[in-house]
Amino acid sequence: MPDLILRKTVSALEEIWHEGGPVAATPLRRASVMSILKNPFAGRYEPEIQGFMEDLKPLGLSMAQQLLEMLGGPEQIEGYGKGALIGEAGELEHGALWHAPGGYAMRQLLGTANAIVPSSKKVGGVGARLDVPITHINASYVRSHFDSMEVGCNDAPRADEMALVLVMSTGPRVHSRAGGLEAWQIKGEDGLR
């Protein structure tokens, strides 16, 4: 497989104290790390691309570790998500290569994370934005943790690049009151409930 050529990394940290209601005693914290790298398949159709997933594994672990450091360690994390922005000379399937390396990296470093890592991906031009979905790390049906974080970079992805993203959060939406399964009700049997 081709070499992984990283151009830059962009990170962001949000602290949300309120959404118009009472100020929270502790803010919800969301963080993202975006790695912008050369898309080795840009400009052509390549039938065999799966091997590049193996090359992305160290990047996934590095990004997940950076998120844990930004948010105070694995014991602070309650939500996660991942995403990929593919430059115009690439194809959506190139973003699908991030599913395993990105998701498994976060789950590996968190220790206990049973839920599937939600994701989004799209092909876009320079400056494109992506909403990365977030769900609870142990039960995808925990409604209080249905969230998203918008990510992007003013000069990426260039046509021959991909921007790979990981996101983590420390809790539910700051004024969650929409009902449904609560975090304290998780049974932990299947990653759903």
N, C-alpha and C positions, 0 to 999 in steps of 0.2 A: 504494500500500500504506500501511497505518497507520504511525504513528511508533513507533519502538522506545523504550519507556519502561523504563529500568533502575532497579530498586529498590535492589539491593545486590549486592556480589560477596563470595564467601567463598572463601578459599584454605586449603590444608592441605599440610604437608610432613611426610613420614615418613622416618626413617632407621632401617633395619633392620640390626642388627648380628648377630643370630642368631635361630634358630627352635628353640632347645633344643640345638643342636649347637655346634661350635666357633665362637668369635667371629671374624667376618670382619675382615680387615685394613682393608678399605674397605667401608662400609655400602652396601646397596642404598638408593637414594633414590627415593621416589615422591612426586609432587606433583599436586594437583588445583586447578582453578579452576572455581568455579560462579558463573554469573551468573543472577540472579533478576530476571525482567522480566515485564511485563504481557503476557498472552496476548491478542493482538488479536482472536482468533477464539473466545474463551471464551463459553459460553452460547448458541451457535447453530451451525448447520451452514453452513459457507461453502464453496461448490463450488470456488472458485478461490483457492488459498492459496500457490501456488508463488512468486509474486513476493516474498513475505516472506523467502525465502532470500537474495535479493540484499541486503536490508536487514540481514541477520545477518552478512554477510561482514566488515565492520569490527570487529564484536564478536569474531568468531572470531580474527582476527589479533591483536587486543589481548590476548585470553586466552592465546593461544599464546605471545606475546612475554613475558607475565608468567611463564608456566611456564619458559621458557628462562632467564629471569633468576633464578628460584628455584633452578634445577638447574645453573647454571653454563655455559650456552651450548649451542648445537646439537651440538657435538662430544661432549658428555656423554650424549646421549639415545640409548637403545637400544630403548625400548618406548613405545607410546602407545595411547590409547583415547578414546572419547567416549560421552556419554550425555545423556539428557533425562528429566526428571521433569515431568509435566504435571499441573496442578491439576485438581480434580474437575469443573470446568465446561468443561474442554477434552476433546480426544480424542487417542488415541495417534498419529494421523496428524500432529498438530501437532508432535510430537517428531521425526518423520521429516524435518521441514524443517531440522533441524540437521545431517543427514548431510553434505551438500556444504560448507556454510560452516565447520563445525567441522573436518572431516577435511582439506579442502584448505588451510585456514589452517596447520595443523601441518606438513603436507607441504611447503608453500611455504617456511616459515621454516627447516625442517630441511635443505632443499637436496636431499639424497639420501634419499628414503624411498619405497621401491617397493611396500610391502605395503599392502593395504587397511586402513583404520583400523577396528578392531572397535567395536561399539557395543551399547548396551542402552537401552531406554526403557520407561517405564510411566506410567500415570496413578495418582496417589496423593494422599493428604491431607497436611495440614500435618505436617511432621516425618518424612515418608516418607524412606526410605533407598534408595540405588541402588548395586548392584555394577556398576562400570564395568570391562569386560574390557580386558586389556592384551595385546598381542602385539608381537613384534619389528618394528621399523620397515621392515626390508628383506625379510623372509621370514616369512610367517605360520606356517609349519610349524616354526619353531624352538621346540621344546618347553620349553626352559629359561626362556623368556620368557612362557609362558602364565601369566597372573597376573590380579589384579583389585584394585581399590581401592574401598572403600565410601565413599560421599559422602552428605551430607545437610545440612540446616539446620533448626534447631529451629522456625523460624517460616515455613517455605516447603516446597513451593509453596502459596500461598493458592489458593482455587478458581479465580481468574481470572489465575493466573500460570503461567509455565513456568520451570524451572530447567535451564539448559543447562550441560554439564560437559565439560571437557577434562582429560585425565590424561596424564602422561608419567613414564617411569622411566629409571633410569640403567644397568640391567643385568638379569641373570637373577635368579630367586628365589635368596635368599641361600644355600640349601643344595641347589640343583638337582642332582639325580642320578637323574632318571627316564629318561634315555636319549633317543633320537630325534635329529633333526637338531640339530647344534650351530651356534652363531653363526659359528664359523670355517669351517664347511662350506658356507656360503651361496654359491650360484652367481650369484644376482642377476639371473636371466633373466626371471622372471615375477612376482615379488612373493610367491611361495609358497615356493620352495626356494632 
